[in-house]
Amino acid sequence: MNRAYKFLLRPTKRQQAVLTQMLRDHCSLYNGALQERRDAYAHASKTKIKYGNQSAQLKDIRAFDPERQGRWSFSSQQATLRRLDEAFQAFFRRVKAGQKPGYPRFKGAGHFDTVVFPKDGDGCRWDSTPNDPVTRVRLQGVGHVRVHQHRSVKGHVKTISVKREGARWYVVLACDRVPVEQLEPTGRVAGVDMGVASFLTTSEGEHVDNPRFLTSCAEKLAAAQRDLDKFPKRVKARNRTRKHRKAQERVSKLYAKVRRQRLDHHHKTALDLVRRFDAIAHERLNIAGMTKSPAPKPDGEGGHLPNGAAAKAGLNRSVLDAGWGVFLEILAYKAGSAGRELIPVDARNTSRTCPREACGHTSADNRKTQEKFRCMRCGYTEHADRVGALNVGIRAGLVLPVA
């Protein structure tokens, strides 16, 4: 199976400056290639510019500008051009599907944060010696950078990516042929219901609290954002004052902290489920649809009727703060690496359907409050989230209906 490993880099100050310059030069290459494509389409040129055309120009670009482009890995620059090509392929695919196209945009220096090396040994080298306590990664133009390797790497390293997140630098290893480490069977199965009041509830009645990391950090974020709003927007990075940069760093650090806390919670929760259950069923959620803003309702007089957008915005914020989509992705790969079975099921009416074998009545009136479920036909009562988890397990064939 495939797996990605993410480790914190420990670059020196000189290496940090060189890494930053590497991102800027790759960003410049990306924007230059995008401009060339835009010019070709604007002039209705019969010659279509694709990845192969632009990749063939790299040799001349590196020779013309050896200080900014010639010093970096040729393969990593090809990967940057492939990234642009994939953006255009996605654009044309959305056009054909009738979706919102989203034409590829130019990248600002602060929004181009990743450089990919397609092959270990080509412009980069993962140097992990078993007897050496210090792990390093060698990057062309940068040198040997220390890595905080907190776990062993298994499988064959295929690609290496260098990523900047705020003030931190990471290396991401994409590996294949990673052996599956199957856990011992436990004889237990569960259905899982995702929620906002509780992060998740199992069919056994266990509730995992929703930590609400973004909500707990809301006051600090609001204060930091107010300080940032004092400065003019759309100012080039090189023209920003020291106070402006500090205000930006405070906001980005708070968001990065929330993201790390959320990922840590997701990993620990998913690992606990995988260790305890042989098979896990969960709802197949359309999170993009769930968090979509309600459509406006014209009143016929040039105005709009109330559509509950304010209340929906609060619910959307809570759903996105919970991070269900990322959690389910983490649960899927942990289940796969441990040899556990993961079954997605239809999420419709799971918390409105009576789980009793002799009933099965579905109605919105069965759940009139957030927590309480009471079947209007047979009178069955239970916590609404556990009812949802039971129905998820029943639909997957893992849990028997309530007698």
C-alpha positions as CSV (number, residue, x, y, z in Angstrom):
1,M,0.0,0.0,0.0
2,N,1.0,3.7,-0.3
3,R,1.7,6.0,2.6
4,A,2.9,9.5,3.2
5,Y,5.2,10.5,6.0
6,K,5.5,14.1,7.2
7,F,8.4,15.2,9.3
8,L,9.4,18.6,10.7
9,L,12.6,20.1,9.2
10,R,15.2,21.9,11.3
11,P,16.9,24.2,8.9
12,T,19.5,26.8,9.9
13,K,18.8,30.5,9.3
14,R,20.9,30.4,6.1
15,Q,19.0,27.3,4.9
16,Q,15.6,28.9,5.7
17,A,16.6,31.9,3.5
18,V,17.6,29.5,0.7
19,L,14.4,27.4,1.0
20,T,12.4,30.6,0.8
21,Q,14.3,31.7,-2.3
22,M,13.6,28.2,-3.8
23,L,9.9,28.6,-3.3
24,R,10.0,32.1,-4.9
25,D,11.9,30.9,-7.9
26,H,9.5,28.0,-8.5
27,C,6.6,30.4,-8.0
28,S,8.2,32.7,-10.6
29,L,8.5,29.7,-13.0
30,Y,4.9,28.8,-12.4
31,N,3.6,32.3,-13.0
32,G,5.8,32.7,-16.1
33,A,4.4,29.5,-17.6
34,L,0.9,30.6,-16.8
35,Q,1.4,34.0,-18.5
36,E,2.7,32.2,-21.6
37,R,-0.5,30.1,-21.8
38,R,-2.7,33.1,-21.2
39,D,-1.0,35.1,-24.0
40,A,-1.3,32.1,-26.4
41,Y,-5.1,31.8,-25.7
42,A,-5.6,35.6,-25.9
43,H,-4.1,35.7,-29.3
44,A,-6.1,32.7,-30.5
45,S,-2.9,31.0,-31.5
46,K,-3.3,27.7,-33.4
47,T,-0.3,26.3,-31.5
48,K,-1.5,24.8,-28.3
49,I,0.9,25.2,-25.4
50,K,1.1,22.1,-23.2
51,Y,3.4,20.7,-20.6
52,G,5.8,19.1,-23.2
53,N,6.3,22.5,-24.9
54,Q,7.1,24.3,-21.7
55,S,9.3,21.5,-20.3
56,A,11.4,21.7,-23.5
57,Q,12.1,25.3,-22.7
58,L,13.5,24.6,-19.3
59,K,17.1,24.1,-20.6
60,D,17.1,27.5,-22.2
61,I,15.5,29.2,-19.1
62,R,18.1,27.7,-16.8
63,A,20.9,28.8,-19.1
64,F,19.5,32.4,-19.4
65,D,19.0,32.8,-15.6
66,P,21.5,30.6,-13.8
67,E,21.2,32.5,-10.5
68,R,17.4,32.1,-10.1
69,Q,16.5,29.0,-12.1
70,G,19.7,27.2,-13.0
71,R,20.6,26.4,-9.3
72,W,17.5,24.3,-8.6
73,S,16.7,20.7,-9.5
74,F,15.6,20.2,-13.1
75,S,13.1,17.5,-12.0
76,S,11.5,19.8,-9.4
77,Q,11.0,22.5,-12.0
78,Q,9.3,19.9,-14.3
79,A,7.0,19.0,-11.4
80,T,6.1,22.7,-11.0
81,L,5.2,22.8,-14.7
82,R,3.1,19.6,-14.3
83,R,1.3,21.3,-11.4
84,L,0.3,24.1,-13.8
85,D,-0.7,21.5,-16.5
86,E,-2.9,19.7,-14.0
87,A,-4.6,23.0,-13.0
88,F,-5.5,23.5,-16.7
89,Q,-6.7,20.0,-17.2
90,A,-9.0,20.4,-14.1
91,F,-10.2,23.8,-15.6
92,F,-11.2,22.2,-18.9
93,R,-12.8,19.2,-17.2
94,R,-15.0,21.6,-15.2
95,V,-15.9,23.5,-18.3
96,K,-17.0,20.3,-20.1
97,A,-19.0,19.3,-17.0
98,G,-20.8,22.7,-16.9
99,Q,-19.4,23.5,-13.5
100,K,-17.8,26.8,-12.4
101,P,-14.6,26.8,-14.4
102,G,-12.2,28.5,-12.0
103,Y,-9.4,29.6,-14.4
104,P,-5.9,29.0,-13.0
105,R,-4.6,32.0,-11.2
106,F,-1.2,33.5,-10.6
107,K,0.4,32.5,-7.3
108,G,1.6,35.1,-4.8
109,A,4.9,34.5,-3.0
110,G,3.0,33.7,0.2
111,H,0.7,31.2,-1.5
112,F,3.2,29.0,-3.2
113,D,4.4,26.7,-0.4
114,T,5.4,23.4,-1.9
115,V,8.2,22.1,-4.1
116,V,8.0,18.5,-5.3
117,F,11.0,16.3,-6.2
118,P,9.5,13.5,-8.3
119,K,12.2,10.9,-7.5
120,D,14.4,10.2,-4.6
121,G,18.0,10.7,-5.7
122,D,17.2,13.2,-8.5
123,G,17.8,16.6,-7.0
124,C,17.1,15.3,-3.5
125,R,18.2,12.4,-1.3
126,W,16.5,11.0,1.8
127,D,19.5,10.2,4.1
128,S,18.2,8.0,6.9
129,T,21.0,5.8,8.3
130,P,19.8,3.3,11.0
131,N,22.9,3.8,13.3
132,D,22.9,7.6,12.8
133,P,20.7,9.4,15.4
134,V,20.5,12.5,13.1
135,T,18.4,12.2,9.9
136,R,18.9,14.6,7.0
137,V,17.5,15.2,3.6
138,R,19.8,16.6,0.9
139,L,18.3,19.2,-1.4
140,Q,20.0,20.5,-4.5
141,G,20.9,24.2,-3.9
142,V,20.2,24.0,-0.2
143,G,22.4,21.2,1.2
144,H,21.8,18.7,4.0
145,V,18.9,19.8,6.2
146,R,18.2,18.2,9.6
147,V,14.9,16.3,10.0
148,H,13.0,15.6,13.1
149,Q,12.1,12.0,12.3
150,H,9.7,10.9,15.0
151,R,8.9,7.4,13.4
152,S,10.5,5.0,11.1
153,V,9.9,5.1,7.3
154,K,8.7,1.9,5.8
155,G,8.4,1.0,2.1
156,H,10.2,2.6,-0.8
157,V,10.5,6.4,-1.0
158,K,9.2,7.6,-4.3
159,T,8.7,11.3,-4.1
160,I,9.9,14.0,-1.7
161,S,8.2,17.3,-1.1
162,V,9.3,20.3,0.8
163,K,6.4,22.3,2.3
164,R,6.2,25.6,4.2
165,E,3.4,26.0,6.8
166,G,3.6,29.4,8.4
167,A,7.1,29.7,10.0
168,R,7.7,25.9,9.9
169,W,9.2,23.7,7.2
170,Y,8.2,20.1,6.6
171,V,9.4,17.2,4.3
172,V,6.8,14.9,3.0
173,L,7.8,11.4,1.8
174,A,5.4,9.5,-0.5
175,C,6.2,5.8,-0.2
176,D,4.9,2.7,-2.0
177,R,5.2,-1.0,-1.1
178,V,4.5,-0.2,2.5
179,P,3.6,-3.5,4.3
180,V,0.2,-3.9,5.9
181,E,0.5,-4.4,9.6
182,Q,-2.7,-6.2,10.5
183,L,-4.0,-5.9,14.0
184,E,-5.3,-8.8,16.0
185,P,-9.1,-9.4,15.6
186,T,-11.2,-8.0,18.5
187,G,-14.6,-9.5,17.5
188,R,-16.2,-6.1,17.7
189,V,-18.0,-4.0,15.1
190,A,-19.5,-0.5,15.2
191,G,-21.5,2.0,13.3
192,V,-20.4,5.6,13.7
193,D,-22.5,8.8,13.5
194,M,-20.7,12.1,13.0
195,G,-22.1,15.1,14.7
196,V,-21.6,18.6,16.0
197,A,-22.7,18.3,19.6
198,S,-20.5,15.2,19.9
199,F,-17.8,14.7,17.4
200,L,-18.9,11.1,16.9
201,T,-21.1,8.5,18.6
202,T,-20.7,4.7,18.2
203,S,-23.5,2.2,18.0
204,E,-22.4,1.0,21.5
205,G,-23.4,4.4,22.9
206,E,-19.9,5.9,23.3
207,H,-19.7,9.7,22.7
208,V,-16.5,11.5,21.7
209,D,-16.6,15.1,22.6
210,N,-16.2,17.8,19.9
211,P,-13.2,19.8,20.9
212,R,-14.2,22.9,18.8
213,F,-10.6,24.1,18.4
214,L,-11.5,27.0,16.2
215,T,-14.3,28.2,18.6
216,S,-11.9,28.1,21.6
217,C,-9.4,30.2,19.6
218,A,-12.0,32.6,18.2
219,E,-11.3,35.6,20.6
220,K,-7.5,35.5,19.9
221,L,-8.2,35.1,16.2
222,A,-10.6,38.1,16.2
223,A,-8.1,40.3,18.0
224,A,-5.3,39.3,15.6
225,Q,-7.5,39.8,12.6
226,R,-8.5,43.3,13.8
227,D,-4.8,44.2,14.1
228,L,-4.2,42.9,10.5
229,D,-7.2,44.8,9.1
230,K,-5.5,48.1,10.2
231,F,-3.0,47.7,7.3
232,P,-3.9,48.2,3.6
233,K,-4.7,45.1,1.6
234,R,-3.1,43.9,-1.7
235,V,0.4,45.2,-0.7
236,K,3.3,43.4,-2.3
237,A,5.3,41.3,0.2
238,R,8.5,43.3,-0.3
239,N,6.7,46.5,0.4
240,R,5.1,45.4,3.7
241,T,6.3,47.0,6.9
242,R,7.7,45.0,9.8
243,K,4.5,45.6,11.8
244,H,2.4,44.4,8.9
245,R,4.4,41.2,8.6
246,K,4.1,40.6,12.3
247,A,0.4,41.0,12.2
248,Q,0.2,38.5,9.3
249,E,2.4,36.0,11.2
250,R,0.1,36.2,14.3
251,V,-3.0,35.3,12.3
252,S,-1.2,32.5,10.4
253,K,0.3,31.0,13.6
254,L,-3.1,30.8,15.2
255,Y,-4.7,29.1,12.2
256,A,-1.7,26.7,12.0
257,K,-2.1,25.8,15.7
258,V,-5.8,25.1,15.2
259,R,-5.0,22.9,12.2
260,R,-2.4,20.9,14.2
261,Q,-4.7,20.4,17.1
262,R,-7.5,19.2,14.9
263,L,-5.2,16.8,13.0
264,D,-3.9,15.4,16.3
265,H,-7.4,14.8,17.6
266,H,-8.4,13.1,14.3
267,H,-5.4,10.8,14.3
268,K,-5.9,9.8,17.9
269,T,-9.6,9.2,17.6
270,A,-9.2,7.2,14.3
271,L,-6.5,5.1,15.8
272,D,-8.7,4.3,18.9
273,L,-11.5,3.1,16.6
274,V,-9.2,1.0,14.4
275,R,-7.7,-0.7,17.4
276,R,-11.1,-1.6,19.0
277,F,-13.2,-2.6,16.0
278,D,-12.7,-5.1,13.2
279,A,-15.2,-3.4,11.0
280,I,-16.5,0.2,11.1
281,A,-19.4,1.7,9.2
282,H,-19.8,5.5,8.7
283,E,-22.0,7.9,6.9
284,R,-21.2,8.9,3.3
285,L,-21.3,12.6,3.8
286,N,-21.5,15.4,1.1
287,I,-19.8,18.0,3.2
288,A,-19.6,20.5,0.4
289,G,-23.4,20.3,-0.1
290,M,-24.0,20.4,3.7
291,T,-22.0,23.6,4.1
292,K,-23.3,25.4,1.0
293,S,-24.9,28.8,1.6
294,P,-28.7,28.9,1.1
295,A,-29.9,30.4,-2.2
296,P,-31.4,33.9,-2.0
297,K,-35.1,34.3,-2.1
298,P,-36.2,37.3,-4.2
299,D,-39.4,39.0,-2.9
300,G,-40.4,40.4,-6.3
301,E,-39.8,44.0,-5.3
302,G,-36.0,44.2,-5.7
303,G,-35.3,42.8,-2.3
304,H,-34.9,39.4,-0.7
305,L,-36.9,37.3,1.8
306,P,-35.3,35.8,4.9
307,N,-33.6,32.5,4.0
308,G,-31.9,31.6,7.3
309,A,-28.4,32.4,5.9
310,A,-27.2,33.7,9.3
311,A,-28.2,30.6,11.2
312,K,-26.9,28.4,8.4
313,A,-23.5,30.2,8.6
314,G,-23.2,29.3,12.2
315,L,-23.9,25.6,11.5
316,N,-21.5,25.6,8.5
317,R,-18.8,27.0,10.8
318,S,-19.3,24.2,13.3
319,V,-19.3,21.5,10.6
320,L,-16.1,22.8,9.1
321,D,-14.5,23.2,12.6
322,A,-15.2,19.5,13.3
323,G,-13.3,18.6,10.1
324,W,-15.3,15.4,9.2
325,G,-13.9,15.1,5.7
326,V,-10.2,15.0,6.9
327,F,-11.1,12.6,9.8
328,L,-12.8,10.1,7.4
329,E,-9.7,10.2,5.1
330,I,-7.5,9.5,8.1
331,L,-9.8,6.8,9.3
332,A,-9.7,5.2,5.8
333,Y,-6.0,4.9,5.5
334,K,-5.5,3.8,9.1
335,A,-8.2,1.1,8.6
336,G,-6.5,0.0,5.4
337,S,-3.0,-0.2,7.0
338,A,-4.4,-2.2,9.9
339,G,-6.4,-4.6,7.8
340,R,-9.7,-3.4,9.1
341,E,-12.9,-3.0,7.1
342,L,-14.5,0.4,6.6
343,I,-18.0,0.6,5.1
344,P,-19.6,3.9,4.0
345,V,-23.4,4.0,3.8
346,D,-26.1,6.4,2.8
347,A,-26.5,9.1,5.4
348,R,-30.2,10.0,4.7
349,N,-32.6,9.8,7.6
350,T,-30.2,7.8,9.8
351,S,-31.2,9.8,12.9
352,R,-34.9,9.9,12.0
353,T,-35.5,6.2,11.5
354,C,-36.5,3.9,14.3
355,P,-33.8,1.1,14.7
356,R,-36.3,-1.4,16.1
357,E,-36.7,-4.5,13.9
358,A,-40.5,-4.5,14.1
359,C,-40.8,-0.8,13.4
360,G,-38.4,1.1,11.1
361,H,-40.7,4.2,11.0
362,T,-39.0,7.2,9.4
363,S,-40.3,10.7,10.3
364,A,-38.8,14.1,11.1
365,D,-41.1,14.2,14.1
366,N,-39.1,11.3,15.6
367,R,-36.3,13.7,16.4
368,K,-37.7,17.0,17.6
369,T,-34.6,18.0,19.6
370,Q,-30.9,17.7,19.2
371,E,-30.4,14.8,21.6
372,K,-33.8,13.1,22.1
373,F,-35.2,10.5,19.7
374,R,-38.7,9.2,20.3
375,C,-40.5,7.0,17.7
376,M,-44.0,8.4,17.0
377,R,-45.2,4.9,16.1
378,C,-43.8,2.5,18.7
379,G,-42.5,4.9,21.4
380,Y,-38.8,3.7,21.3
381,T,-36.6,6.3,23.0
382,E,-32.9,6.7,22.8
383,H,-30.2,9.4,22.3
384,A,-30.6,10.7,18.8
385,D,-26.9,10.3,17.9
386,R,-26.8,6.7,19.0
387,V,-29.9,6.0,16.9
388,G,-28.0,7.4,14.0
389,A,-25.0,5.2,14.7
390,L,-27.2,2.1,15.1
391,N,-28.9,2.8,11.7
392,V,-25.5,3.3,10.1
393,G,-24.4,-0.1,11.5
394,I,-27.7,-1.7,10.4
395,R,-27.4,-0.5,6.8
396,A,-23.8,-1.8,6.6
397,G,-24.9,-5.2,7.9
398,L,-22.7,-5.0,10.9
399,V,-25.3,-4.3,13.7
400,L,-28.5,-6.2,14.3
401,P,-31.7,-4.1,14.7
402,V,-33.0,-3.4,18.2
403,A,-35.3,-6.2,19.3
